[in-house]
C-alpha cells in the first residue's frame, strides 16, 4: 500500500507545509543481526508498556491515557532534532490553515496591546473593511465576551470560523463618545504573504513574509503591477526575505524559478541515495533580466534560504544583509488518521545548486550590512541560529551561530535597503559583489566565499 505524505520546510519559530509525494514501501530482508536488533527493540517497547501501566495505576492522580501516549510520542520525536515533533489534531489543523494561506475570518490584522486587541489594519475588500473597521480601533468584546485575559492566539481563534457565520465586535475608537457594536459575517480570507511598493520611483521593492500557497501568485502579481507602475525607468528589483521563517518547499522552488531561466534550484537528499530529488528552473524570467538584490538576515530561514542560495549560486542576485539562520533540513508531514494529528519528521537535508549544505552555517551575504540598533534593543537583536539549537543536525566544518535580525521600522533608517537601492542606481559598488547581471545559461558555480529584535507579528483573522 502506498502512503501519501507531505514535505515541509520550517524554521525553529514556525511550522509550515506541504508538497505531496508518494513513497513506495521498502522491502526488508533481515539477517541475524537485524533480527537481534528487532528483538532488542521489542524488549524496549515492553519496558515502555511496563512504565505506562505503572503510571496509570500508581500516579497520585488518575492520568488521561491519551495524554500519556501523546506525551510519549512527543518526547520520542523531540529527542531526534529541534524540528521533528508530534502535532495533535488541533495543531495539525492550524498548520494546514497557515500553509493554505486562507481561512474563514474577518479580514483584519491585529496585535495585543494592554490586554486588548488592537487593529493594525483591515485587509481590503473583506468583511472588516466593508464594515468600516479602522486601523488603531480597539476590540474589547467578541460576542459579548471580554477579550481581557485572552491571549492573542485565543482571540484570533474566536474571530475565525466557518464562512457565512456572524460575530459581534465591541469596538472602542478614538474620537467616538461610546463603544461601537459591529456585527460581521465571516468570509474567505487570504493571507498576504507578499507586499510591494515602488522604491525611489524607479525600483521595485517586494517583501515576502512567508512561503504559503498564495506566495508565488502574489509575487507574480506584484512584479506585473510594479512593472506597469514604474515602466521603462525600472532599474531593478529588491526582494526582501528578512525575518521570513520559511514555509512550503514547492513555493520556494516556484519563487526561485520566477527569476531564473534554467538550472538546478535545490536538491534534497534523504538517508538513502534513491531518495535524492532535484528541482530545476524553467525558461521565463518574470523580471526580464533586470538586476536583483536579495535582503537576508538572521531571521531568514529554510525556504528563504533556498531562494537566496539558488539566486546567489546562479549569480542572478546580490545578497545584502547578515548571515541567514542556517536551517538546511526538510520535514515530512505524516497524517495519522482522523482525529489523531500528524507527525512532523525530518526526512532530508537540502542543498543549494553548487552542492552546498547550509545546515547550521547559514548563507553568507555578498555584502554584509549591520543595522544601527537602538540602545534599548541591543541585547535582543541577534537571532541565535540553527547551530545554537539543542540536538540540531550536525554539518561538516565550522558551524556558525547567530547574526543580526533587526529591521528598522522606518525605511529611511534601513541601511541594507538603502545600500540595495544605491547598488541598483550605480552609486556604490563592491569589488566582491556587484548588482547581479541578467541570468546566464551557465550551470551553477562552485561554492564561493563572500564576504530582530522583531516585534510580535500582527495576526490576520
C-alpha positions as CSV (number, residue, x, y, z in Angstrom):
1,X,0.0,0.0,0.0
2,X,1.3,3.5,-0.8
3,X,1.3,6.2,1.8
4,X,0.7,9.8,1.0
5,X,2.9,12.3,2.8
6,X,3.8,15.9,2.7
7,X,7.1,17.8,2.6
8,X,7.7,20.9,4.5
9,X,10.4,23.5,5.4
10,X,10.3,25.5,8.6
11,X,12.4,27.4,11.0
12,X,12.6,26.9,14.7
13,X,9.9,29.6,15.1
14,X,7.2,28.3,12.9
15,X,5.8,25.3,11.1
16,X,4.7,25.2,7.5
17,X,3.9,22.6,4.8
18,X,3.4,20.9,2.1
19,X,4.4,19.3,-1.2
20,X,2.7,16.0,-1.7
21,X,4.6,12.9,-2.8
22,X,4.1,9.2,-2.6
23,X,6.6,6.8,-1.2
24,X,6.9,3.1,-2.0
25,X,7.2,0.7,0.9
26,X,10.7,-0.8,1.2
27,X,11.3,-4.5,1.0
28,X,13.1,-5.6,4.2
29,X,15.4,-8.6,4.1
30,X,16.5,-9.4,7.7
31,X,19.8,-11.1,8.6
32,X,20.6,-12.4,12.0
33,X,22.0,-9.0,13.1
34,X,18.8,-7.3,12.1
35,X,16.7,-9.9,13.8
36,X,18.7,-9.4,17.0
37,X,18.2,-5.6,16.8
38,X,14.5,-6.1,16.2
39,X,14.2,-8.3,19.3
40,X,16.0,-5.7,21.4
41,X,13.6,-3.0,20.1
42,X,10.6,-5.1,21.2
43,X,12.2,-5.6,24.6
44,X,12.4,-1.8,24.9
45,X,8.8,-1.5,23.9
46,X,7.9,-3.9,26.6
47,X,9.7,-1.7,29.0
48,X,7.6,1.3,27.8
49,X,4.5,-0.8,28.3
50,X,5.5,-1.6,31.9
51,X,6.2,2.1,32.7
52,X,2.9,3.1,31.1
53,X,0.9,0.7,33.2
54,X,2.8,1.7,36.4
55,X,2.0,5.4,35.8
56,X,-1.7,4.6,35.1
57,X,-2.1,2.6,38.3
58,X,0.2,4.4,40.8
59,X,0.3,8.1,39.9
60,X,-1.1,10.4,42.6
61,X,-4.0,11.5,40.4
62,X,-5.7,9.5,37.7
63,X,-3.9,10.4,34.4
64,X,-5.5,10.8,31.0
65,X,-4.4,7.8,28.9
66,X,-4.5,9.7,25.6
67,X,-2.3,12.5,27.0
68,X,0.2,10.0,28.3
69,X,0.5,8.4,24.9
70,X,0.7,11.9,23.2
71,X,3.4,12.9,25.6
72,X,5.4,9.8,24.9
73,X,5.2,10.3,21.2
74,X,6.2,14.0,21.6
75,X,9.2,13.0,23.7
76,X,10.3,10.5,21.1
77,X,10.2,12.9,18.2
78,X,11.6,16.0,20.1
79,X,14.5,13.9,21.1
80,X,15.5,13.5,17.4
81,X,16.1,17.1,16.4
82,X,14.6,20.6,17.0
83,X,12.2,20.3,14.1
84,X,10.7,16.8,14.5
85,X,7.5,16.8,16.6
86,X,4.1,15.5,17.1
87,X,1.1,17.6,16.3
88,X,-2.3,16.9,17.9
89,X,-5.4,17.2,15.8
90,X,-5.8,21.0,16.6
91,X,-2.2,21.8,15.9
92,X,-2.4,19.9,12.6
93,X,-5.5,21.8,11.6
94,X,-3.8,25.1,12.5
95,X,-0.8,24.2,10.4
96,X,-2.9,23.4,7.4
97,X,-4.6,26.8,7.7
98,X,-1.3,28.5,7.9
99,X,0.1,26.8,4.9
100,X,-3.0,27.2,2.8
101,X,-2.9,30.9,3.5
102,X,-6.7,31.2,3.6
103,X,-9.4,30.7,6.2
104,X,-12.8,31.8,7.3
105,X,-12.4,35.1,9.1
106,X,-13.0,38.9,9.2
107,X,-10.0,40.3,7.3
108,X,-8.2,42.3,10.0
109,X,-4.6,42.2,11.1
110,X,-4.4,42.6,14.9
111,X,-2.0,42.7,17.7
112,X,-2.3,42.7,21.5
113,X,-1.9,46.0,23.5
114,X,-2.5,46.3,27.2
115,X,-4.5,43.1,27.2
116,X,-6.9,44.3,24.4
117,X,-7.0,43.6,20.7
118,X,-5.7,46.5,18.6
119,X,-6.4,46.6,14.9
120,X,-3.2,47.1,12.8
121,X,-5.1,47.3,9.6
122,X,-8.2,46.0,7.8
123,X,-7.5,44.0,4.7
124,X,-9.0,45.5,1.5
125,X,-12.3,44.1,0.3
126,X,-13.0,41.9,3.4
127,X,-15.9,42.0,5.9
128,X,-13.8,44.2,8.2
129,X,-13.0,46.9,5.6
130,X,-16.6,46.8,4.3
131,X,-18.0,47.3,7.8
132,X,-15.7,50.3,8.4
133,X,-13.2,48.8,10.9
134,X,-10.2,51.2,11.1
135,X,-6.5,50.9,12.0
136,X,-6.0,51.6,15.7
137,X,-9.5,50.5,16.7
138,X,-9.5,48.6,20.0
139,X,-11.6,45.5,20.2
140,X,-12.8,44.9,23.8
141,X,-15.5,42.2,23.3
142,X,-16.2,39.3,21.0
143,X,-19.9,38.2,21.0
144,X,-20.3,40.0,24.4
145,X,-17.3,38.1,25.9
146,X,-14.5,40.4,27.1
147,X,-11.1,39.8,25.4
148,X,-9.2,40.9,28.6
149,X,-7.5,37.8,29.8
150,X,-7.3,36.1,26.4
151,X,-4.1,35.5,24.6
152,X,-3.7,36.9,21.1
153,X,-4.0,33.4,19.6
154,X,-7.2,32.7,21.6
155,X,-8.8,35.9,20.4
156,X,-7.8,35.3,16.8
157,X,-9.2,31.7,17.0
158,X,-12.6,33.2,18.2
159,X,-12.7,35.7,15.3
160,X,-12.1,32.9,12.8
161,X,-14.8,30.5,11.9
162,X,-16.9,29.0,9.1
163,X,-17.6,31.2,6.2
164,X,-21.1,32.7,6.5
165,X,-21.3,32.7,10.3
166,X,-21.6,36.0,12.3
167,X,-19.7,37.6,15.1
168,X,-20.4,40.8,17.1
169,X,-17.4,43.1,18.0
170,X,-17.4,45.9,20.5
171,X,-15.0,48.5,19.3
172,X,-13.5,51.5,21.1
173,X,-12.5,54.2,18.6
174,X,-10.6,57.3,19.3
175,X,-12.9,60.3,18.9
176,X,-16.1,58.3,19.4
177,X,-18.1,59.0,22.5
178,X,-19.3,55.5,23.0
179,X,-18.1,52.0,22.0
180,X,-19.4,50.7,18.7
181,X,-21.2,47.4,18.2
182,X,-20.4,46.0,14.8
183,X,-21.7,42.7,13.5
184,X,-19.6,41.0,10.8
185,X,-20.2,37.9,8.6
186,X,-17.1,35.8,8.2
187,X,-15.8,35.3,4.6
188,X,-12.9,33.5,3.0
189,X,-9.7,35.5,3.8
190,X,-6.4,35.2,2.0
191,X,-3.2,35.9,4.0
192,X,-1.0,38.4,2.2
193,X,2.5,36.8,2.1
194,X,3.7,39.3,-0.5
195,X,3.7,43.1,-0.2
196,X,5.3,45.5,-2.6
197,X,5.8,49.2,-3.5
198,X,7.9,51.4,-5.8
199,X,11.1,52.5,-4.1
200,X,12.8,55.8,-5.2
201,X,10.3,55.9,-8.1
202,X,12.4,53.5,-10.2
203,X,13.0,50.4,-8.1
204,X,10.5,47.5,-7.4
205,X,10.6,46.6,-3.7
206,X,8.9,43.2,-2.9
207,X,8.7,41.9,0.7
208,X,7.9,38.1,1.1
209,X,6.9,37.4,4.7
210,X,6.3,33.6,4.4
211,X,6.0,30.9,1.8
212,X,2.4,29.6,1.8
213,X,0.2,28.5,-1.1
214,X,-0.5,32.1,-2.1
215,X,3.1,33.3,-2.3
216,X,4.0,32.7,-5.9
217,X,0.7,34.1,-7.1
218,X,1.3,37.2,-5.0
219,X,4.8,37.6,-6.3
220,X,3.7,37.3,-9.9
221,X,1.0,40.0,-9.4
222,X,3.5,42.3,-7.6
223,X,6.1,42.0,-10.3
224,X,3.5,42.7,-13.0
225,X,1.9,45.6,-11.1
226,X,5.3,47.3,-10.4
227,X,6.5,46.9,-14.0
228,X,3.3,48.7,-15.0
229,X,3.6,51.4,-12.4
230,X,7.3,52.2,-12.9
231,X,7.5,51.5,-16.7
232,X,10.7,51.9,-18.7
233,X,12.7,53.6,-15.9
234,X,12.7,50.4,-13.8
235,X,16.3,49.9,-12.5
236,X,15.8,46.5,-10.8
237,X,14.2,44.6,-8.0
238,X,14.8,44.4,-4.3
239,X,13.4,41.1,-2.8
240,X,13.2,41.3,1.0
241,X,13.4,37.9,2.7
242,X,14.4,39.3,6.1
243,X,12.8,37.6,9.1
244,X,11.0,35.2,6.8
245,X,10.9,31.9,8.7
246,X,10.2,29.7,5.7
247,X,7.3,27.6,4.5
248,X,6.4,25.4,1.6
249,X,9.2,23.8,-0.4
250,X,7.2,24.0,-3.6
251,X,6.7,27.7,-3.2
252,X,10.4,28.2,-2.6
253,X,11.1,26.4,-5.9
254,X,8.5,28.4,-7.9
255,X,9.6,31.7,-6.4
256,X,13.2,31.0,-7.4
257,X,12.0,29.9,-10.8
258,X,10.4,33.3,-11.3
259,X,13.9,34.9,-11.6
260,X,15.8,32.1,-13.4
261,X,15.8,30.8,-17.0
262,X,17.3,27.4,-16.3
263,X,19.5,25.4,-13.9
264,X,19.1,23.5,-10.6
265,X,17.3,25.3,-7.8
266,X,17.6,22.9,-5.0
267,X,18.3,19.2,-4.2
268,X,17.0,17.2,-1.3
269,X,18.9,14.1,0.0
270,X,17.5,11.6,2.4
271,X,19.1,8.7,4.3
272,X,19.0,6.6,1.1
273,X,20.6,7.6,-2.2
274,X,17.4,6.7,-4.1
275,X,15.5,9.4,-2.2
276,X,17.5,12.3,-3.8
277,X,15.3,14.7,-5.7
278,X,16.4,17.7,-7.8
279,X,14.3,20.7,-8.7
280,X,15.2,22.8,-11.8
281,X,14.1,26.1,-13.2
282,X,12.1,26.6,-16.4
283,X,12.5,29.3,-19.1
284,X,10.7,32.5,-18.3
285,X,12.4,35.1,-16.0
286,X,9.5,37.3,-15.0
287,X,11.8,40.2,-14.3
288,X,13.1,40.1,-17.9
289,X,16.8,40.0,-16.7
290,X,16.6,43.1,-14.5
291,X,19.2,43.2,-11.7
292,X,18.0,41.7,-8.4
293,X,19.1,42.4,-4.8
294,X,18.0,40.0,-2.1
295,X,17.9,41.1,1.5
296,X,18.5,38.5,4.2
297,X,19.3,38.4,7.9
298,X,19.5,36.1,10.9
299,X,15.7,35.5,10.8
300,X,15.8,34.3,7.1
301,X,15.3,30.6,7.4
302,X,14.6,27.4,5.4
303,X,12.5,28.2,2.3
304,X,14.0,31.8,2.3
305,X,17.5,30.2,2.3
306,X,16.6,28.0,-0.7
307,X,15.6,31.1,-2.7
308,X,18.6,33.1,-1.6
309,X,21.0,30.2,-2.2
310,X,19.7,29.5,-5.7
311,X,19.9,33.1,-6.8
312,X,23.3,33.6,-5.3
313,X,24.8,30.4,-6.8
314,X,23.5,31.2,-10.3
315,X,24.9,34.8,-9.9
316,X,21.4,36.0,-10.5
317,X,21.2,38.2,-7.4
318,X,23.5,40.0,-5.0
319,X,22.7,39.2,-1.4
320,X,22.8,42.0,1.1
321,X,22.4,41.9,4.9
322,X,23.6,39.4,7.5
323,X,24.1,35.6,7.6
324,X,20.9,33.6,7.4
325,X,19.5,31.3,10.1
326,X,21.0,28.0,8.8
327,X,18.2,25.6,8.7
328,X,19.1,23.1,6.0
329,X,16.6,20.3,6.6
330,X,13.3,19.1,5.2
331,X,10.4,17.9,7.3
332,X,7.7,15.5,6.1
333,X,4.2,15.7,7.5
334,X,2.7,12.3,8.0
335,X,-1.0,12.3,8.9
336,X,-2.0,9.7,11.5
337,X,-5.7,9.3,10.6
338,X,-8.8,11.2,11.5
339,X,-8.6,12.9,14.9
340,X,-5.0,11.6,15.6
341,X,-3.0,14.6,14.3
342,X,0.2,14.1,12.4
343,X,4.0,13.6,12.7
344,X,6.4,16.3,11.6
345,X,9.5,14.2,10.8
346,X,12.9,15.4,9.5
347,X,13.5,13.2,6.4
348,X,16.1,15.0,4.3
349,X,18.7,17.8,4.0
350,X,18.6,20.3,1.2
351,X,21.5,21.6,-0.9
352,X,22.0,24.7,-3.0
353,X,22.7,24.4,-6.7
354,X,26.5,24.4,-6.0
355,X,26.0,21.3,-3.7
356,X,26.4,23.3,-0.5
357,X,24.6,22.4,2.7
358,X,23.8,25.5,4.7
359,X,22.7,23.4,7.8
360,X,23.9,25.1,11.0
361,X,26.0,27.5,8.9
362,X,23.6,29.7,7.0
363,X,24.1,31.7,3.8
364,X,26.7,34.4,3.9
365,X,25.6,37.6,2.0
366,X,27.8,39.0,-0.7
367,X,27.7,42.3,1.2
368,X,27.3,42.4,4.9
369,X,25.3,45.3,6.3
370,X,24.8,45.8,10.1
371,X,21.9,48.0,11.2
372,X,22.1,50.7,13.8
373,X,20.2,49.3,16.7
374,X,18.5,51.4,19.4
375,X,20.3,51.1,22.7
376,X,17.2,49.6,24.4
377,X,17.1,46.7,21.9
378,X,20.8,45.9,21.6
379,X,20.6,42.9,23.9
380,X,17.8,41.4,21.8
381,X,18.7,41.9,18.2
382,X,20.6,38.8,17.3
383,X,18.9,35.5,16.2
384,X,20.9,32.6,17.7
385,X,20.6,30.4,14.6
386,X,20.2,26.7,13.9
387,X,23.6,25.8,15.3
388,X,22.6,27.0,18.8
389,X,19.5,24.7,18.9
390,X,19.9,21.7,21.1
391,X,20.1,18.4,19.1
392,X,20.4,20.1,15.7
393,X,21.7,18.1,12.8
394,X,25.5,18.5,12.6
395,X,27.3,19.7,9.5
396,X,30.9,19.3,8.3
397,X,33.3,22.1,9.1
398,X,32.8,25.1,11.4
399,X,29.2,25.8,12.4
400,X,28.0,29.4,12.7
401,X,25.7,30.7,15.4
402,X,23.7,33.9,15.3
403,X,23.5,37.1,13.4
404,X,21.6,40.3,13.5
405,X,17.9,40.2,12.7
406,X,16.9,43.8,13.5
407,X,15.0,45.6,10.7
408,X,14.3,49.3,11.4
409,X,10.6,50.1,11.4
410,X,11.2,53.3,9.3
411,X,12.6,52.6,5.8
412,X,14.8,55.8,6.0
413,X,16.8,54.2,8.8
414,X,17.2,50.8,6.9
415,X,20.9,50.7,5.9
416,X,20.5,47.4,4.0
417,X,17.6,48.8,2.0
418,X,19.5,52.0,1.2
419,X,22.6,50.1,0.1
420,X,20.5,47.9,-2.2
421,X,18.9,51.0,-3.8
422,X,22.3,52.6,-4.2
423,X,23.7,49.4,-5.9
424,X,20.8,49.5,-8.4
425,X,21.4,53.2,-9.0
426,X,25.1,52.5,-9.5
427,X,26.0,54.9,-6.7
428,X,28.0,52.3,-4.8
429,X,29.9,49.2,-5.8
430,X,31.9,46.4,-4.3
431,X,34.9,44.6,-5.7
432,X,33.5,41.3,-4.4
433,X,29.9,41.9,-5.3
434,X,28.1,43.9,-7.9
435,X,24.4,44.1,-8.8
436,X,23.5,40.8,-10.5
437,X,23.7,40.7,-14.2
438,X,20.9,39.1,-16.3
439,X,20.8,35.4,-15.7
440,X,23.2,33.4,-17.7
441,X,22.8,30.0,-19.2
442,X,25.8,28.7,-17.2
443,X,25.5,26.0,-14.7
444,X,25.8,26.9,-11.0
445,X,29.3,27.9,-10.0
446,X,31.2,26.1,-7.2
447,X,30.8,27.3,-3.7
448,X,32.2,30.8,-3.4
449,X,33.5,32.9,-0.5
450,X,31.9,36.2,0.3
451,X,32.2,38.5,2.5
452,X,15.5,41.3,15.2
453,X,14.7,42.2,17.6
454,X,11.4,41.6,15.7
455,X,8.2,42.8,17.3
456,X,5.4,40.3,17.6
457,X,4.0,39.9,14.1
458,X,0.4,41.1,13.7
459,X,-2.0,38.1,13.2
460,X,-4.6,38.1,10.4
461,X,-8.0,36.8,11.2
